[in-house]
Amino acid sequence: MTTLPRLVAFDLDDTLAPSKSPLDPAMAELLVRLLDVTEVCIISGGQIAQFTSQVIENLQGASDDALSHLHMMPTCGTQYYLHQNGGWNQIYAENLTEDEKARALEVVERVARSLGYWEAKTWGPILEDRGSQITFSALGQAAPVSEKTAWDATGEKKNTLREAAQAELPDLEVRSGGSTSVDITRQGIDKAYGMKKLAELTGIPLDDMIFVGDRLDENGNDYPVKALGVECVAVEGWPDTAAYLEELIPQFAPRA
């Protein structure tokens, strides 16, 4: 990209913050600074409550005007929220039907049990109905990062589970999520879908966007954005993202 991006989009876990953890104050400060100069999107597999606790509650000093430039896309872009009239309003939600939810929950639990991936010791629910997404988290949503890393260091378990569940749910989309999770949505819906919807609703072309993520490998949940042709920046954790923003932000002129 020869010109500055009109929008910078981010994954959340392990890109802006450690998995399921709040923003570091240094990252929060950088995000507020970025919001002062350009549009910002966060697109991740988590639900809106996770976005709120990890990001919004930690953006100290962000004005309503600054927050109006933040586009939040939970559950891999199947939902979209904007800050309007002092609050967060849902613009759309691509919700699963009750039948789709029931089948997804049954299949992913049965397959996980058959593969020996249904763990007895967990930190929170293994299965979550997020409305537009069913999420399987092998150790529960609140598991410590160290436990998640140890459970599936190579990603083999998660990919095996994803492939087995997808074979039984051909009408739905089964994707690798976070470090120990698998996400199920309507067919054809992934982060690329979310980015295309973002371009449509904001009027900002994909060519004028940059995406920052930690899972841009072919099996990663950020890869569809790369395959879409959006310019991407690969990171391995929030300190990498912070270093990138320290270089990027000073290149912008202050918003008029």
LODREN-399771 format. One line per field, with one value per residue (C-alpha): residue in three letters; x negated, y negated, z. Coordinates in steps of 0.001 Angstrom, whole numbers. Layout:
rest [ALA, ...] $
c1 [X, ...] $
c2 [Y, ...] $
c3 [Z, ...] $
END
This chain:
rest [MET, THR, THR, LEU, PRO, ARG, LEU, VAL, ALA, PHE, ASP, LEU, ASP, ASP, THR, LEU, ALA, PRO, SER, LYS, SER, PRO, LEU, ASP, PRO, ALA, MET, ALA, GLU, LEU, LEU, VAL, ARG, LEU, LEU, ASP, VAL, THR, GLU, VAL, CYS, ILE, ILE, SER, GLY, GLY, GLN, ILE, ALA, GLN, PHE, THR, SER, GLN, VAL, ILE, GLU, ASN, LEU, GLN, GLY, ALA, SER, ASP, ASP, ALA, LEU, SER, HIS, LEU, HIS, MET, MET, PRO, THR, CYS, GLY, THR, GLN, TYR, TYR, LEU, HIS, GLN, ASN, GLY, GLY, TRP, ASN, GLN, ILE, TYR, ALA, GLU, ASN, LEU, THR, GLU, ASP, GLU, LYS, ALA, ARG, ALA, LEU, GLU, VAL, VAL, GLU, ARG, VAL, ALA, ARG, SER, LEU, GLY, TYR, TRP, GLU, ALA, LYS, THR, TRP, GLY, PRO, ILE, LEU, GLU, ASP, ARG, GLY, SER, GLN, ILE, THR, PHE, SER, ALA, LEU, GLY, GLN, ALA, ALA, PRO, VAL, SER, GLU, LYS, THR, ALA, TRP, ASP, ALA, THR, GLY, GLU, LYS, LYS, ASN, THR, LEU, ARG, GLU, ALA, ALA, GLN, ALA, GLU, LEU, PRO, ASP, LEU, GLU, VAL, ARG, SER, GLY, GLY, SER, THR, SER, VAL, ASP, ILE, THR, ARG, GLN, GLY, ILE, ASP, LYS, ALA, TYR, GLY, MET, LYS, LYS, LEU, ALA, GLU, LEU, THR, GLY, ILE, PRO, LEU, ASP, ASP, MET, ILE, PHE, VAL, GLY, ASP, ARG, LEU, ASP, GLU, ASN, GLY, ASN, ASP, TYR, PRO, VAL, LYS, ALA, LEU, GLY, VAL, GLU, CYS, VAL, ALA, VAL, GLU, GLY, TRP, PRO, ASP, THR, ALA, ALA, TYR, LEU, GLU, GLU, LEU, ILE, PRO, GLN, PHE, ALA, PRO, ARG, ALA] $
c1 [0, -1559, 899, 2024, 4947, 8395, 9182, 7019, 8630, 7418, 7951, 8380, 6844, 3053, 3125, 4432, 4361, 3421, 6183, 9373, 7428, 7878, 5837, 2489, 2619, -45, 2086, 5211, 3404, 2267, 5804, 7173, 4468, 5290, 9000, 8068, 6604, 8404, 11190, 10546, 12214, 11884, 13065, 12777, 14534, 15505, 18935, 19783, 19338, 15734, 15130, 16574, 14491, 11249, 11371, 14101, 13832, 10091, 10167, 9799, 10287, 11844, 14535, 17861, 16484, 13443, 15603, 17795, 14800, 14550, 16263, 16808, 17428, 17861, 18221, 16008, 18085, 21459, 22405, 21617, 21821, 21342, 21200, 24186, 26014, 23809, 24179, 23273, 25959, 26149, 26315, 26816, 26560, 26400, 28012, 28200, 31612, 32576, 32155, 28678, 27645, 28950, 27173, 23922, 23931, 24706, 22093, 19189, 19712, 20067, 17008, 14925, 15851, 15075, 11642, 10868, 10893, 13726, 11812, 12945, 11010, 12202, 12442, 16016, 18379, 16951, 19878, 21336, 24328, 23330, 26452, 24677, 21959, 21541, 18132, 16360, 13577, 11730, 10732, 13497, 13445, 11588, 8718, 5240, 3123, 461, 3024, 4357, 889, 20, 3253, 2667, -744, -773, 2913, 3329, 6184, 8159, 7731, 8694, 11843, 12703, 12389, 14465, 17236, 17277, 17811, 21043, 22209, 21834, 24434, 22569, 19089, 16729, 13496, 10518, 10998, 8632, 5862, 8231, 11529, 13639, 16345, 19465, 21453, 23698, 22027, 19706, 19360, 15849, 13643, 13497, 17295, 17049, 14462, 16556, 19592, 17435, 16385, 20007, 21345, 18540, 17872, 14153, 12698, 10784, 7727, 7755, 7724, 4964, 5583, 3375, 3572, 1671, 3286, 2609, 1348, 3526, 5178, 5662, 8940, 7322, 6285, 9573, 8775, 5372, 6914, 9400, 6488, 6550, 3065, 2093, -452, -1422, -2136, -2877, -1372, -222, -3781, -4351, -1107, -2125, -5480, -3726, -1323, -4141, -5522, -2179, -324, -2806, -2429, 1196, 2256, 4656, 8322, 9899] $
c2 [0, -3282, -5495, -5343, -3006, -4488, -1635, 663, 3959, 6269, 9738, 9643, 12562, 12753, 9704, 6879, 8762, 12150, 14717, 13728, 11036, 7255, 4853, 3867, 133, -562, 1092, -711, -4043, -3177, -2238, -5542, -7366, -5361, -6166, -9836, -9513, -6708, -4110, -970, 2453, 5417, 8725, 11883, 15120, 13870, 12553, 8928, 9400, 10419, 7310, 5183, 6680, 6954, 3732, 1169, 1149, 497, -2400, -5018, -8555, -7580, -10134, -9276, -10817, -8517, -5454, -6334, -5393, -1888, 943, 4061, 7365, 10242, 13901, 13558, 10778, 12503, 9531, 5831, 3070, -696, -3313, -5591, -8017, -7104, -3310, -247, 668, 3919, 3197, 6796, 10402, 13494, 15773, 19534, 21212, 23338, 26479, 25400, 24684, 28015, 29997, 28081, 28614, 32320, 33010, 31110, 32681, 36196, 35829, 34330, 37202, 39825, 38284, 38112, 34312, 33832, 32780, 33294, 30328, 27077, 23361, 22493, 24051, 26122, 25293, 21821, 20639, 17166, 16704, 16400, 18891, 22125, 22324, 25381, 24475, 27609, 26226, 23655, 19951, 18905, 21405, 20007, 19275, 21740, 24562, 23770, 23760, 27090, 28760, 28367, 26849, 27881, 27269, 30907, 31648, 28577, 29239, 32913, 31920, 29250, 31651, 34353, 31924, 30287, 33685, 34060, 30465, 29839, 27057, 25067, 23542, 25157, 23229, 23250, 20506, 19570, 21746, 24493, 23597, 24456, 22088, 23027, 20442, 20275, 21544, 19107, 16852, 16196, 13162, 12520, 12256, 9790, 7667, 7537, 6461, 3816, 2438, 2414, 648, -1890, -2638, -2040, 273, 3357, 1932, -934, 1389, 3167, 6236, 7199, 10774, 13640, 16542, 15809, 19348, 21498, 23241, 20001, 18135, 14937, 16573, 15854, 12124, 12701, 14900, 12108, 9896, 7451, 6235, 8059, 7616, 10821, 10613, 13154, 11264, 7847, 6473, 6958, 5090, 2296, 1933, 1743, -954, -2990, -3304, -3693, -6281, -9170, -8963, -10169, -13777, -14536, -14144, -17507] $
c3 [0, -1151, 719, 4319, 5065, 5546, 7934, 10070, 11100, 13841, 15168, 18967, 20877, 20562, 18272, 20473, 23784, 25250, 24792, 26679, 28562, 28773, 26691, 28137, 28996, 26355, 23658, 24863, 24545, 21016, 19965, 21264, 19306, 16179, 16509, 16441, 12938, 11069, 11153, 13222, 13093, 15450, 13988, 16070, 16959, 20408, 21310, 22066, 25837, 25205, 23067, 25861, 28687, 26734, 24740, 25418, 29207, 28868, 26397, 29084, 27841, 24504, 23611, 21987, 18794, 18883, 19587, 16584, 14431, 15967, 14069, 16182, 14409, 16900, 15968, 12876, 11330, 11682, 13889, 13520, 16155, 15911, 18654, 18083, 20401, 23333, 23094, 21056, 18511, 16574, 12844, 11723, 12935, 10712, 13297, 12975, 13004, 16014, 13880, 12736, 16320, 17599, 14875, 15337, 19107, 18786, 16111, 17639, 21077, 19667, 17440, 20266, 22569, 19908, 19304, 23029, 23044, 25573, 28678, 32274, 33668, 32115, 32853, 31888, 29325, 26480, 24177, 23628, 21617, 20436, 18309, 14984, 15946, 17889, 19548, 20943, 23391, 24494, 27896, 28308, 27481, 30640, 30478, 31217, 28155, 29315, 29519, 26045, 24546, 26137, 25029, 21283, 20608, 16923, 16127, 15082, 17506, 16500, 12778, 13151, 15049, 12492, 9555, 11251, 12230, 8790, 7147, 9146, 8690, 4937, 4966, 7644, 7948, 10471, 11075, 13385, 15948, 18753, 20125, 21350, 19687, 16656, 15373, 13407, 11415, 8376, 5225, 3502, 6529, 7807, 8387, 4637, 4646, 7528, 5744, 2564, 4606, 6278, 2880, 1743, 4837, 5281, 1623, 2218, -464, 652, -1131, 1379, 4391, 6313, 8469, 11418, 12740, 14325, 12420, 8759, 8062, 5800, 8756, 10699, 11109, 9788, 6514, 4638, 4889, 3291, 594, -126, -1146, 1758, 2691, 5885, 8657, 10482, 14212, 16935, 19862, 21013, 21494, 17744, 17046, 19399, 17652, 14267, 15510, 17037, 13510, 11698, 13786, 13421, 9624, 9816, 9950, 12841, 11901, 11103] $
END
